[in-house]
Amino acid sequence: MIGRLNHIAIAVPDLAKASELYGTVMGAKVSAPKPLPAHGVTVVFVELPNTKIELLHPLGEKSPIAGFLARNADGGIHHVCYEVDDIYAARDKLKAGGARVLGNGEPKNGAHDKPVLFLHPKDFAGTLIELEQV
């Protein structure tokens, strides 16, 4: 059901510093920051030959990333994103298997303007999972 790894998301307290680290120090291609008000984050994508790293920074006080950084001041891995061909079929199969879909269970457009869903970390060995339809 799940396809390839789309990205690993890392919450960062300083987006410019993290972008500089990946771009200059590590030599990766780094995108410009993209605010996503609907998700309460600003994102930067680090492009790698086989996947992407998504750097997440809070956008506004109600950002879910603000809460994560309050508990993890230095930042850290926030979620792992896998690709799926059909997000509705994947959701239904996962729910039938006992997985909990976060929110209202309906996909919304993510950072790549594609439908995404998040799965409860307690159902996946403590890891927040994002599914993105490709």
Summary of the structure (lengths in Angstrom):
residues: 134
radius of gyration: 14.7
end to end distance: 12.4
largest distance: 45.5
contacts: 402
relative contact order: 0.21
helix: 24%
strand: 36%
